[in-house]
Amino acid sequence: MKQRDLQNLLLIFCTLSCVSGAAPLIHVSGYEGRDVKISCPYGEGYESYEKYLCRNDCGNGDDVLIMTTQANKNKYSISDDINKRVLTTTISDLSSVDAGKYWCGVTRTGKDYYPAEVRLDIVPDSCCDQFNKIHSHEEGSVSIPCPYDSKYQNNLKYICRGRQPSICLQTVVVTSNRKLNGKFTLTGDEESGNFTVTITNLTQKDSGWFLCGVERNNGLDVFSAVKLEVKEWCCVKSISLSGTVGHPLTMQCPYPSQHRTNRKFLCKGNRRNNCEIQVTSQNSGQTRNRFTLQDDASSSSFSVRITELRAGDAGTYWCGSDSQWSIGDYTKIHLSAVFPTRTIIPITSQTATVKSQSTQITDKPIKVTSLLHPVVFIVPTVLLLILILALVLLCKYKCYKVKGAGVIVNQNVIKQADVEEVIGEDIYANEEVMVCSKVSTSKQQSNYRHYDDTEDQEDSVYQNCATTDDIYCNEFLSKGNKR
C-alpha cells in the first residue's frame, strides 16, 4: 500500500517536472463578469494535433476544461489558427474562482506537449479605490486632469463615462486621435505626463464618474477615476427696474468682494454666458455710447447710467465682474421702458385725468356714450310734454272764446224777441217802422251767423243793436208827432 502511494507521488512529480520544463509563462488578466482570451502559440509540426486547455497541473481528466474537438463547452470556447500556430481559448463570465494557473496542451504519443503556462488574474470591473473629485456649476466649464506614466507617452489616451474599465474603450467620448467631440476637448502635455479633458456648457446631467484611460499593448489598460459634481449655478439676485423713455436711468450692480480687481461689465441677454456686452469698465465714457460705467471698489459695486433711455433698451441685463462667471453673487436686472404720462382732455363738466405708463392706458377711460344716453332719451320727452301742454292750452283758449261768443248771441236773441214784441203790438200803426225793423233784424241775423270771424265783427253786432234801439226810439217819436 505504501509502495503504491510512493509510485503515485513519483508520477505526479514526474508530470510536474515534465509540464513545467521550459514552457513560457503568460500573464492574463480579466474583469469580473466579463470575458478573457488566453492565446498560446505552439511550435511548428503540431498544426494537425489535438489541443486543449487544462487547469492546475493537468494531473487527471477533470483538469482538462476544453479540447479542440469540442469547440464549446460550458463557459469555454476554443479555436486553433494553424496558419499562425496560435491556440486561443475564451473564458466567459469570469469570477474570482477562475483565477489561477492554466496550461495550453498538445496531445501526442507518450508525453503531451505543453507550449505555455498561463496565470490568470481576476480584478473587479470597477475603478478605482482612489479618485479625484471636481466641482463645477451649470453653464460653466471644467478641466479634468489625467496623469499617466511617462512610458505610455505614445500610447492612446481617452476618457469615458462611468466606472467600468472593461467597456471604457468602447464608450469613449474623446481620444488623443479624435481630440474634439462636441463639448469635450482633449489636450496633451507630454512633458508633465498629463492630458487634460475640458468640458464646456456644463449641465447637471454631466455629473458622475469619468475614467481617464491609457491603452497598453499587453494586459489591462491603465485608468484613473474622476468624480464630477455639477451644481446649480449660484447665486443670482433678480431685481426689476422701470424707466421713462427719453429720460436718464441708473442701474446699481453689487459684486463679490473678491472681484474688486476684475474687469466690470454690463451685458444684455436672457443667458449670461452668451449675452451682449453694452459697456465695460475699460470703454466707459466713450462719446458714442449712451452707457457709462462707474466702479466703486470701496462699496463693491458699480453703477451704469443710460443718458437717454430708449424703448429698445428694455430687456434682461447681467452685472458682470468675472468673464468666466465663476461661483459668486451676481445681479440680474429686468428693465422695462415706459412712455411719458399722457392726459385725457375733459369730456363733460367734470375733468378726468388718466395717467399712462405705456402706449396702453391702465385706468378705465371715461365713455362719452354713457353720458349721452340720458340726454338722448330726456330731451325728446321734455319737448313732447311741452308740445302736448301747448296744444291743451290752445284748445282751452279756443273753447273759452267759443263760450264767450255764445253768451253774446244769447243776449242778442233776447233783445230781438223784445223788439219783435214791440213791433207786434204796433205793427199796424206804422208799417214803415216794421219794414225797417225787419231789415234791421235781417242784418242782425246775418251778423249772428258770422260771430266767430273777428272781434271787430262782434263790435259791429253791438253797433247794429244800438242802431235798432235808435229805430225804436224814432218810431215812438214819430207816433207822438202824428198824434
Secondary structure, 3 states (H helix, E strand, C coil): CHHHHHHHHHHHHHHHHHHCCCCCEEEEEEECCCCEEEEEECCCCCCCCCEEEEECCCCCHHHEEEECCCCEECCEEEEEECCCCEEEEEECCCCHHHCEEEEEEECCCCCCEEEEEEEEEEECCCCCCCEEEEEEECCCCEEEEEECCHHHCCCCEEEEECCCHHHHHHHEEEECCCCEECCEEEEEECCCCEEEEEECCCCHHHCEEEEEEECCCCCCCEEEEEEEEEECCCCEEEEEEEEECCCCEEEEEECCHHHCCCCCEEEECCCHHHCEEEEECCCCCCCCCCEEEEEEHHHCEEEEEECCCCHHHCEEEEEECCCCCCCCCEEEEEEEEECCCCCCCCCCCCCCCCCCCCCCCCCCCCCHHHHHHHHHHHHHHHHHHHHHHHHHHHHHHHHHHHHHHHHHHHHHHHHHHHHHHHHHHCCCCCHHHHHHHHHHHHHHHHHHHCCCCCHHHHHHHHHHHHHHHHHHHHHHHHHHHHC
